[in-house]
């Protein structure tokens, strides 16, 4: 059995999803034990304000675009979806209050496509344990959520630790014998960085992996690049935020350092390319979804819907995250026969297998498995644009 480690504070990296309450046509809502109605009322806690709103706005826009498209075509088995989003400012205490409002006053049947690890943890006692309302497709999370699986909690996001495993395997398969992991100093980043060496050595026992710690949110990467040069690696793996990764890439180019560089999903964002410009060319990373530029028909559908329903938001990675989570929910909810309630949705997720959103990996859930996937999409910057590399990939298991 795989030994699990708890990922602490992952919200600092990927806290996400935002914006106003969205009401898509409908009438009465069904509560946790409600009856058959003309709408399915679900909710989410998302940051509308603060620094993380920069992530949240596009992610919410992607989910909004999907639900609007879905409702325009008749909804889920004839029922429109109403997705009520409330601002928690990425604050755990506010999240608890919002959870009480969504469950107690708004009578939502599920929390869907919300965001944040510590925020969700704060709300779990009331939502999952006391109210028995499921939390579905939460962006964020830790291994402790899924081993053992918590009743009513289901995830669609490949854990950060498995993302690290995927890029470790990629760099090693590309032939690197000496790898340097550059990571920020908070515990969340350290935990992810520690997953690289075991998997790299599983692929190639002779590979050497070192780590270089960088102060969180540092802006001066001049000494960092000097240390990288001194270490003499054949490849670099970045476990940083997008702005930090961009600063690393720009300084590396300025100092003439050219190495194969890999990163996990938080770096695979449009902001990295816009900040680093041509210094980002050739950067490789893993993502939770296909590249938004991908010619795949499912991604084309996403771009078309964004242009129609959310024209003020770019059809980028974060919007595609929201779209994918909304689609996974809808596909599973369609299998419910009769009233769509908290109980029927939980039962449907426990039986949901081979759910294919097209833009992200196929999801497989069961009563004993509440995390839908371990797979990622490899992406790379080519001609200034993130592009998909191959198909979805499942990294070697971590010991």
BATOR-28488 format. One record per residue (C-alpha): residue number from 0; residue in one letter; x, y, z. Coordinates in steps of 0.02 Angstrom, whole numbers, plus 50000, padded with zeros to 5 digits. Each point is the difference from the previous one (the first is absolute). Layout:
<atoms>
atom seq:NUM; type:A; east:X; north:Y; up:Z;
...
</atoms>
This chain:
<atoms>
atom seq:0; type:X; east:50000; north:50000; up:50000;
atom seq:1; type:X; east:50062; north:50173; up:49957;
atom seq:2; type:X; east:50055; north:50103; up:50148;
atom seq:3; type:X; east:49910; north:50167; up:50002;
atom seq:4; type:X; east:50063; north:50169; up:50057;
atom seq:5; type:X; east:49893; north:50148; up:50044;
atom seq:6; type:X; east:50024; north:50152; up:49888;
atom seq:7; type:X; east:49998; north:50155; up:50109;
atom seq:8; type:X; east:49934; north:50168; up:49945;
atom seq:9; type:X; east:49985; north:49966; up:49815;
atom seq:10; type:X; east:49880; north:50145; up:49991;
atom seq:11; type:X; east:50148; north:50119; up:49997;
atom seq:12; type:X; east:50042; north:49935; up:49826;
atom seq:13; type:X; east:49838; north:49974; up:49917;
atom seq:14; type:X; east:49863; north:50086; up:50098;
atom seq:15; type:X; east:49873; north:50036; up:49869;
atom seq:16; type:X; east:49829; north:50036; up:49926;
atom seq:17; type:X; east:49894; north:50152; up:50022;
atom seq:18; type:X; east:49858; north:50115; up:49969;
atom seq:19; type:X; east:49819; north:50042; up:50020;
atom seq:20; type:X; east:49851; north:49893; up:50033;
atom seq:21; type:X; east:49939; north:49931; up:49835;
atom seq:22; type:X; east:49819; north:49951; up:49978;
atom seq:23; type:X; east:49961; north:49903; up:49844;
atom seq:24; type:X; east:49814; north:49986; up:49965;
atom seq:25; type:X; east:49893; north:49891; up:50112;
atom seq:26; type:X; east:49869; north:49999; up:50135;
atom seq:27; type:X; east:50003; north:49905; up:50164;
atom seq:28; type:X; east:50160; north:49926; up:50072;
atom seq:29; type:X; east:50019; north:49827; up:50073;
atom seq:30; type:X; east:50086; north:49990; up:50169;
atom seq:31; type:X; east:50097; north:49854; up:50069;
atom seq:32; type:X; east:49847; north:49891; up:50000;
atom seq:33; type:X; east:49896; north:50100; up:49876;
atom seq:34; type:X; east:49884; north:49939; up:49866;
atom seq:35; type:X; east:49997; north:50001; up:49812;
atom seq:36; type:X; east:50003; north:50183; up:49943;
atom seq:37; type:X; east:50033; north:50101; up:49845;
atom seq:38; type:X; east:50175; north:50049; up:50053;
atom seq:39; type:X; east:50155; north:49932; up:50084;
atom seq:40; type:X; east:50068; north:50125; up:50126;
atom seq:41; type:X; east:50184; north:49984; up:50040;
atom seq:42; type:X; east:50123; north:50121; up:50081;
atom seq:43; type:X; east:50182; north:50044; up:50024;
atom seq:44; type:X; east:50114; north:50103; up:50111;
atom seq:45; type:X; east:50123; north:50095; up:49893;
atom seq:46; type:X; east:50113; north:50153; up:50021;
atom seq:47; type:X; east:49921; north:50152; up:49919;
atom seq:48; type:X; east:50126; north:50119; up:50076;
atom seq:49; type:X; east:50184; north:50002; up:50041;
atom seq:50; type:X; east:50151; north:49934; up:49907;
atom seq:51; type:X; east:49924; north:49830; up:49962;
atom seq:52; type:X; east:49856; north:50080; up:49905;
atom seq:53; type:X; east:50122; north:50013; up:49855;
atom seq:54; type:X; east:49988; north:49811; up:49991;
atom seq:55; type:X; east:49817; north:49990; up:50048;
atom seq:56; type:X; east:49924; north:50115; up:49870;
atom seq:57; type:X; east:50051; north:49894; up:49849;
atom seq:58; type:X; east:49963; north:49836; up:50086;
atom seq:59; type:X; east:49826; north:50055; up:50046;
atom seq:60; type:X; east:49974; north:50066; up:49825;
atom seq:61; type:X; east:50039; north:49827; up:49929;
atom seq:62; type:X; east:49872; north:49915; up:50113;
atom seq:63; type:X; east:49873; north:50137; up:49963;
atom seq:64; type:X; east:50023; north:49975; up:49813;
atom seq:65; type:X; east:49970; north:49814; up:50016;
atom seq:66; type:X; east:49845; north:50016; up:50109;
atom seq:67; type:X; east:49928; north:50134; up:49885;
atom seq:68; type:X; east:50029; north:49891; up:49848;
atom seq:69; type:X; east:49926; north:49851; up:50092;
atom seq:70; type:X; east:49845; north:50096; up:50054;
atom seq:71; type:X; east:49975; north:50068; up:49824;
atom seq:72; type:X; east:49988; north:49820; up:49938;
atom seq:73; type:X; east:49877; north:49946; up:50134;
atom seq:74; type:X; east:50107; north:49973; up:50154;
atom seq:75; type:X; east:50020; north:49831; up:50086;
atom seq:76; type:X; east:49858; north:49884; up:49957;
atom seq:77; type:X; east:49888; north:50151; up:49976;
atom seq:78; type:X; east:50056; north:50090; up:50158;
atom seq:79; type:X; east:50096; north:50165; up:49991;
atom seq:80; type:X; east:50156; north:50020; up:50108;
atom seq:81; type:X; east:50010; north:50146; up:50121;
atom seq:82; type:X; east:50177; north:50027; up:50063;
atom seq:83; type:X; east:50008; north:50120; up:50148;
atom seq:84; type:X; east:50175; north:50067; up:50031;
atom seq:85; type:X; east:50044; north:50101; up:50156;
atom seq:86; type:X; east:50160; north:50095; up:50037;
atom seq:87; type:X; east:50106; north:49930; up:50140;
atom seq:88; type:X; east:50153; north:50109; up:49966;
atom seq:89; type:X; east:50102; north:49839; up:50017;
atom seq:90; type:X; east:49966; north:50006; up:50187;
atom seq:91; type:X; east:49958; north:49840; up:50096;
atom seq:92; type:X; east:49889; north:50087; up:50129;
atom seq:93; type:X; east:49899; north:50087; up:49865;
atom seq:94; type:X; east:49986; north:49833; up:49912;
atom seq:95; type:X; east:49915; north:49922; up:50151;
atom seq:96; type:X; east:49871; north:50140; up:50002;
atom seq:97; type:X; east:49972; north:49984; up:49813;
atom seq:98; type:X; east:49979; north:49812; up:50018;
atom seq:99; type:X; east:49863; north:50028; up:50129;
atom seq:100; type:X; east:49913; north:50121; up:49882;
atom seq:101; type:X; east:50011; north:49887; up:49849;
atom seq:102; type:X; east:49941; north:49845; up:50093;
atom seq:103; type:X; east:49882; north:50076; up:50129;
atom seq:104; type:X; east:49922; north:50144; up:49904;
atom seq:105; type:X; east:50026; north:49966; up:49815;
atom seq:106; type:X; east:49968; north:49813; up:50021;
atom seq:107; type:X; east:50131; north:49948; up:49872;
atom seq:108; type:X; east:50013; north:49814; up:49968;
atom seq:109; type:X; east:50189; north:50004; up:49978;
atom seq:110; type:X; east:50154; north:50111; up:50005;
atom seq:111; type:X; east:50073; north:49991; up:49824;
atom seq:112; type:X; east:50160; north:50072; up:49926;
atom seq:113; type:X; east:50047; north:50096; up:50157;
atom seq:114; type:X; east:50183; north:50036; up:50037;
atom seq:115; type:X; east:50132; north:49991; up:50135;
atom seq:116; type:X; east:50068; north:49870; up:50117;
atom seq:117; type:X; east:50000; north:50088; up:50168;
atom seq:118; type:X; east:49834; north:50084; up:49960;
atom seq:119; type:X; east:49916; north:49835; up:49962;
atom seq:120; type:X; east:50077; north:49917; up:50152;
atom seq:121; type:X; east:49921; north:50134; up:50110;
atom seq:122; type:X; east:49828; north:49968; up:49925;
atom seq:123; type:X; east:50006; north:49809; up:49997;
atom seq:124; type:X; east:49936; north:49973; up:50178;
atom seq:125; type:X; east:49839; north:50094; up:49961;
atom seq:126; type:X; east:49977; north:49954; up:49818;
atom seq:127; type:X; east:50058; north:49819; up:49991;
atom seq:128; type:X; east:49980; north:49938; up:50177;
atom seq:129; type:X; east:49850; north:50093; up:50068;
atom seq:130; type:X; east:49898; north:50043; up:49845;
atom seq:131; type:X; east:50050; north:49852; up:49891;
atom seq:132; type:X; east:50013; north:50114; up:49847;
atom seq:133; type:X; east:50132; north:49939; up:49877;
atom seq:134; type:X; east:50150; north:50104; up:49946;
atom seq:135; type:X; east:50033; north:49959; up:49818;
atom seq:136; type:X; east:50148; north:50045; up:49888;
atom seq:137; type:X; east:50083; north:50117; up:50125;
atom seq:138; type:X; east:50154; north:50084; up:49927;
atom seq:139; type:X; east:50142; north:49962; up:50121;
atom seq:140; type:X; east:50015; north:49863; up:50128;
atom seq:141; type:X; east:50123; north:49885; up:50083;
atom seq:142; type:X; east:50029; north:49814; up:50005;
atom seq:143; type:X; east:49919; north:49991; up:50171;
atom seq:144; type:X; east:49834; north:50042; up:49916;
atom seq:145; type:X; east:50000; north:49841; up:49900;
atom seq:146; type:X; east:50092; north:49869; up:50104;
atom seq:147; type:X; east:49889; north:49945; up:50076;
atom seq:148; type:X; east:49863; north:50080; up:49896;
atom seq:149; type:X; east:49887; north:50121; up:50092;
atom seq:150; type:X; east:49813; north:49972; up:49979;
atom seq:151; type:X; east:49928; north:50127; up:49878;
atom seq:152; type:X; east:50168; north:50071; up:49944;
atom seq:153; type:X; east:50053; north:49969; up:49820;
atom seq:154; type:X; east:50146; north:50077; up:49904;
atom seq:155; type:X; east:50049; north:50022; up:49818;
atom seq:156; type:X; east:50171; north:50081; up:50022;
atom seq:157; type:X; east:50158; north:49897; up:49988;
atom seq:158; type:X; east:50090; north:50030; up:50164;
atom seq:159; type:X; east:50153; north:50113; up:49999;
atom seq:160; type:X; east:50107; north:49855; up:50058;
atom seq:161; type:X; east:49950; north:49900; up:49845;
atom seq:162; type:X; east:50035; north:50151; up:49891;
atom seq:163; type:X; east:50176; north:50000; up:50072;
atom seq:164; type:X; east:50013; north:49815; up:49960;
atom seq:165; type:X; east:49947; north:50033; up:49821;
atom seq:166; type:X; east:50131; north:50134; up:49968;
atom seq:167; type:X; east:50134; north:49897; up:50088;
atom seq:168; type:X; east:49965; north:49856; up:49882;
atom seq:169; type:X; east:49996; north:50117; up:49849;
atom seq:170; type:X; east:50168; north:50080; up:50037;
atom seq:171; type:X; east:50080; north:49832; up:50034;
atom seq:172; type:X; east:49925; north:49919; up:49845;
atom seq:173; type:X; east:50072; north:50145; up:49899;
atom seq:174; type:X; east:50172; north:49945; up:50058;
atom seq:175; type:X; east:50045; north:50116; up:50142;
atom seq:176; type:X; east:50123; north:49919; up:50120;
atom seq:177; type:X; east:50014; north:50147; up:50119;
atom seq:178; type:X; east:49842; north:50093; up:50045;
atom seq:179; type:X; east:49982; north:50155; up:50108;
atom seq:180; type:X; east:49831; north:50038; up:50080;
atom seq:181; type:X; east:49978; north:50187; up:50033;
atom seq:182; type:X; east:49858; north:50030; up:50122;
atom seq:183; type:X; east:49929; north:50131; up:50117;
atom seq:184; type:X; east:50026; north:49979; up:50186;
atom seq:185; type:X; east:49822; north:49978; up:50070;
atom seq:186; type:X; east:49958; north:49823; up:50055;
atom seq:187; type:X; east:49877; north:49973; up:49858;
atom seq:188; type:X; east:50136; north:50027; up:49870;
atom seq:189; type:X; east:50127; north:49898; up:50096;
atom seq:190; type:X; east:49881; north:49852; up:50012;
atom seq:191; type:X; east:49973; north:50000; up:49812;
atom seq:192; type:X; east:50186; north:50021; up:49963;
atom seq:193; type:X; east:50040; north:49849; up:50108;
atom seq:194; type:X; east:49899; north:49888; up:49885;
atom seq:195; type:X; east:50117; north:50025; up:49852;
atom seq:196; type:X; east:50151; north:49895; up:50052;
atom seq:197; type:X; east:49912; north:49834; up:50040;
atom seq:198; type:X; east:49910; north:49995; up:49833;
atom seq:199; type:X; east:50151; north:50059; up:49901;
atom seq:200; type:X; east:50103; north:49859; up:50076;
atom seq:201; type:X; east:49861; north:49877; up:49964;
atom seq:202; type:X; east:50016; north:50045; up:49815;
atom seq:203; type:X; east:50191; north:50006; up:50004;
atom seq:204; type:X; east:50090; north:49945; up:50161;
atom seq:205; type:X; east:50158; north:50091; up:49946;
atom seq:206; type:X; east:49920; north:50173; up:49993;
atom seq:207; type:X; east:50053; north:50128; up:50130;
atom seq:208; type:X; east:49872; north:50124; up:50068;
atom seq:209; type:X; east:50043; north:50154; up:50102;
atom seq:210; type:X; east:49887; north:50138; up:50068;
atom seq:211; type:X; east:50024; north:50188; up:50008;
atom seq:212; type:X; east:49887; north:50096; up:50118;
atom seq:213; type:X; east:49945; north:50176; up:49953;
atom seq:214; type:X; east:49915; north:50125; up:50115;
atom seq:215; type:X; east:49815; north:50009; up:49960;
atom seq:216; type:X; east:49952; north:50146; up:49886;
atom seq:217; type:X; east:50178; north:50056; up:49975;
atom seq:218; type:X; east:50021; north:50117; up:49853;
atom seq:219; type:X; east:50188; north:49997; up:49979;
atom seq:220; type:X; east:50053; north:49838; up:49915;
atom seq:221; type:X; east:50177; north:50058; up:49961;
atom seq:222; type:X; east:50079; north:49900; up:50143;
atom seq:223; type:X; east:49885; north:49853; up:49967;
atom seq:224; type:X; east:50059; north:49980; up:49821;
atom seq:225; type:X; east:50180; north:50015; up:50059;
atom seq:226; type:X; east:49970; north:49855; up:50119;
atom seq:227; type:X; east:49918; north:49898; up:49862;
atom seq:228; type:X; east:50151; north:50027; up:49890;
atom seq:229; type:X; east:50115; north:49946; up:50141;
atom seq:230; type:X; east:49898; north:49840; up:50027;
atom seq:231; type:X; east:50023; north:49950; up:49818;
atom seq:232; type:X; east:49835; north:49906; up:49971;
atom seq:233; type:X; east:49946; north:49928; up:49834;
atom seq:234; type:X; east:49817; north:50047; up:50032;
atom seq:235; type:X; east:49904; north:50113; up:50118;
atom seq:236; type:X; east:49830; north:49969; up:50078;
atom seq:237; type:X; east:49903; north:50151; up:50064;
atom seq:238; type:X; east:49882; north:49986; up:50148;
atom seq:239; type:X; east:49957; north:50184; up:50007;
atom seq:240; type:X; east:49854; north:50117; up:49970;
atom seq:241; type:X; east:49975; north:50066; up:49824;
atom seq:242; type:X; east:50079; north:50172; up:50033;
atom seq:243; type:X; east:50149; north:49919; up:50087;
atom seq:244; type:X; east:50025; north:49879; up:49856;
atom seq:245; type:X; east:49993; north:50144; up:49876;
atom seq:246; type:X; east:50132; north:50095; up:50101;
atom seq:247; type:X; east:50110; north:49844; up:50001;
atom seq:248; type:X; east:49985; north:49979; up:49811;
atom seq:249; type:X; east:50036; north:50182; up:49962;
atom seq:250; type:X; east:50155; north:50004; up:50109;
atom seq:251; type:X; east:50061; north:49834; up:49929;
atom seq:252; type:X; east:49989; north:50071; up:49824;
atom seq:253; type:X; east:50087; north:50160; up:50056;
atom seq:254; type:X; east:50145; north:49900; up:50074;
atom seq:255; type:X; east:50012; north:49885; up:49849;
atom seq:256; type:X; east:49940; north:49845; up:50091;
atom seq:257; type:X; east:49911; north:49882; up:49881;
atom seq:258; type:X; east:49938; north:49837; up:50076;
atom seq:259; type:X; east:49850; north:49887; up:49974;
atom seq:260; type:X; east:49875; north:50068; up:50125;
atom seq:261; type:X; east:49845; north:49914; up:50067;
atom seq:262; type:X; east:49861; north:50056; up:50117;
atom seq:263; type:X; east:49838; north:49947; up:50083;
atom seq:264; type:X; east:49825; north:50063; up:49960;
atom seq:265; type:X; east:50003; north:50168; up:50093;
atom seq:266; type:X; east:50139; north:50055; up:49882;
atom seq:267; type:X; east:49907; north:49942; up:49844;
atom seq:268; type:X; east:49900; north:50160; up:49988;
atom seq:269; type:X; east:49982; north:50139; up:49873;
atom seq:270; type:X; east:50073; north:50120; up:50128;
atom seq:271; type:X; east:50168; north:49909; up:49995;
atom seq:272; type:X; east:50016; north:50030; up:49814;
atom seq:273; type:X; east:49938; north:50179; up:50007;
atom seq:274; type:X; east:50123; north:50042; up:50140;
atom seq:275; type:X; east:50151; north:49903; up:49936;
atom seq:276; type:X; east:49967; north:50034; up:49815;
atom seq:277; type:X; east:50128; north:49913; up:49887;
atom seq:278; type:X; east:50094; north:49934; up:50152;
atom seq:279; type:X; east:49856; north:49877; up:50023;
atom seq:280; type:X; east:50027; north:49920; up:49831;
atom seq:281; type:X; east:50028; north:49812; up:50017;
atom seq:282; type:X; east:49938; north:49991; up:50180;
atom seq:283; type:X; east:49920; north:49831; up:50036;
atom seq:284; type:X; east:49866; north:49971; up:50132;
atom seq:285; type:X; east:49854; north:49893; up:50049;
atom seq:286; type:X; east:49821; north:50059; up:50007;
atom seq:287; type:X; east:49830; north:49936; up:50057;
atom seq:288; type:X; east:49922; north:50034; up:49830;
atom seq:289; type:X; east:50050; north:50007; up:49818;
atom seq:290; type:X; east:50077; north:50160; up:49936;
atom seq:291; type:X; east:49863; north:50127; up:49958;
atom seq:292; type:X; east:50076; north:50014; up:49825;
atom seq:293; type:X; east:49977; north:49813; up:49968;
atom seq:294; type:X; east:49904; north:49955; up:49840;
atom seq:295; type:X; east:49903; north:49864; up:50092;
atom seq:296; type:X; east:49811; north:50021; up:49969;
atom seq:297; type:X; east:49964; north:50005; up:50188;
atom seq:298; type:X; east:50120; north:50146; up:50020;
atom seq:299; type:X; east:49928; north:50086; up:49848;
atom seq:300; type:X; east:49828; north:49988; up:50081;
atom seq:301; type:X; east:50072; north:50085; up:50154;
atom seq:302; type:X; east:50074; north:50143; up:49899;
atom seq:303; type:X; east:49837; north:50024; up:49905;
atom seq:304; type:X; east:49896; north:50004; up:50160;
atom seq:305; type:X; east:50120; north:50122; up:50083;
atom seq:306; type:X; east:49987; north:50118; up:49851;
atom seq:307; type:X; east:49810; north:49991; up:50006;
atom seq:308; type:X; east:49963; north:50001; up:50187;
atom seq:309; type:X; east:50155; north:50077; up:50082;
atom seq:310; type:X; east:50076; north:50111; up:49865;
atom seq:311; type:X; east:50090; north:50112; up:50124;
atom seq:312; type:X; east:50106; north:49856; up:50067;
atom seq:313; type:X; east:50143; north:49914; up:49911;
atom seq:314; type:X; east:49976; north:49817; up:49960;
atom seq:315; type:X; east:50154; north:49946; up:50096;
atom seq:316; type:X; east:50054; north:49859; up:50115;
atom seq:317; type:X; east:49907; north:50063; up:50154;
atom seq:318; type:X; east:49838; north:50022; up:49906;
atom seq:319; type:X; east:50022; north:49825; up:49932;
atom seq:320; type:X; east:50018; north:49934; up:50178;
atom seq:321; type:X; east:49831; north:50073; up:50045;
atom seq:322; type:X; east:49922; north:49935; up:49840;
atom seq:323; type:X; east:50067; north:49824; up:50029;
atom seq:324; type:X; east:49937; north:49990; up:50180;
atom seq:325; type:X; east:49828; north:50063; up:49948;
atom seq:326; type:X; east:49993; north:49871; up:49861;
atom seq:327; type:X; east:50051; north:49856; up:50113;
atom seq:328; type:X; east:49862; north:50048; up:50122;
atom seq:329; type:X; east:49870; north:50011; up:49862;
atom seq:330; type:X; east:50048; north:49833; up:49923;
atom seq:331; type:X; east:49984; north:49911; up:50167;
atom seq:332; type:X; east:49841; north:50092; up:50050;
atom seq:333; type:X; east:49921; north:49942; up:49836;
atom seq:334; type:X; east:50008; north:49821; up:50064;
atom seq:335; type:X; east:49887; north:50038; up:50148;
atom seq:336; type:X; east:49828; north:49924; up:49978;
atom seq:337; type:X; east:49868; north:50098; up:50093;
atom seq:338; type:X; east:50029; north:50145; up:50121;
atom seq:339; type:X; east:50173; north:50078; up:49999;
atom seq:340; type:X; east:50044; north:50011; up:50184;
atom seq:341; type:X; east:50157; north:49999; up:50105;
atom seq:342; type:X; east:49976; north:49814; up:50027;
atom seq:343; type:X; east:49967; north:49957; up:49818;
atom seq:344; type:X; east:50150; north:50101; up:49940;
atom seq:345; type:X; east:50115; north:49915; up:50126;
atom seq:346; type:X; east:49937; north:49830; up:49943;
atom seq:347; type:X; east:50024; north:50049; up:49817;
atom seq:348; type:X; east:50180; north:50053; up:50029;
atom seq:349; type:X; east:50037; north:49836; up:50089;
atom seq:350; type:X; east:49947; north:49907; up:49843;
atom seq:351; type:X; east:50073; north:50120; up:49871;
atom seq:352; type:X; east:50127; north:49916; up:49887;
atom seq:353; type:X; east:50076; north:50052; up:49834;
atom seq:354; type:X; east:49936; north:50178; up:50011;
atom seq:355; type:X; east:50086; north:50085; up:49853;
atom seq:356; type:X; east:49992; north:50191; up:49999;
atom seq:357; type:X; east:50110; north:50002; up:49845;
atom seq:358; type:X; east:50105; north:50146; up:50060;
atom seq:359; type:X; east:50070; north:49910; up:50153;
atom seq:360; type:X; east:50039; north:49819; up:50045;
atom seq:361; type:X; east:49865; north:49866; up:50009;
atom seq:362; type:X; east:49933; north:49995; up:50178;
atom seq:363; type:X; east:49968; north:49839; up:50095;
atom seq:364; type:X; east:49919; north:50001; up:50171;
atom seq:365; type:X; east:49935; north:49863; up:50114;
atom seq:366; type:X; east:49948; north:49977; up:50180;
atom seq:367; type:X; east:50182; north:49970; up:50044;
atom seq:368; type:X; east:50077; north:50128; up:49882;
atom seq:369; type:X; east:49945; north:50182; up:50011;
atom seq:370; type:X; east:50141; north:50077; up:49896;
atom seq:371; type:X; east:49955; north:49987; up:49816;
atom seq:372; type:X; east:50173; north:50002; up:49923;
atom seq:373; type:X; east:50188; north:49999; up:50026;
atom seq:374; type:X; east:50033; north:50048; up:49819;
atom seq:375; type:X; east:50066; north:50162; up:49928;
atom seq:376; type:X; east:50023; north:50081; up:49831;
atom seq:377; type:X; east:50176; north:50041; up:49945;
atom seq:378; type:X; east:50013; north:50174; up:49924;
atom seq:379; type:X; east:50140; north:50108; up:49931;
atom seq:380; type:X; east:50023; north:50179; up:49942;
atom seq:381; type:X; east:50022; north:50004; up:49811;
atom seq:382; type:X; east:50005; north:50164; up:49905;
atom seq:383; type:X; east:49937; north:50089; up:50156;
atom seq:384; type:X; east:49848; north:49889; up:50023;
atom seq:385; type:X; east:49967; north:49854; up:50118;
atom seq:386; type:X; east:49971; north:49844; up:49895;
atom seq:387; type:X; east:49954; north:49822; up:50046;
atom seq:388; type:X; east:50135; north:49868; up:49991;
atom seq:389; type:X; east:49925; north:49829; up:49968;
atom seq:390; type:X; east:49848; north:49941; up:50095;
atom seq:391; type:X; east:49960; north:49986; up:50185;
atom seq:392; type:X; east:50136; north:49912; up:50098;
atom seq:393; type:X; east:49997; north:49905; up:50164;
atom seq:394; type:X; east:50165; north:50016; up:50095;
atom seq:395; type:X; east:50085; north:49855; up:50090;
atom seq:396; type:X; east:49924; north:49963; up:50170;
atom seq:397; type:X; east:50085; north:50082; up:50148;
atom seq:398; type:X; east:50061; north:49885; up:50140;
</atoms>
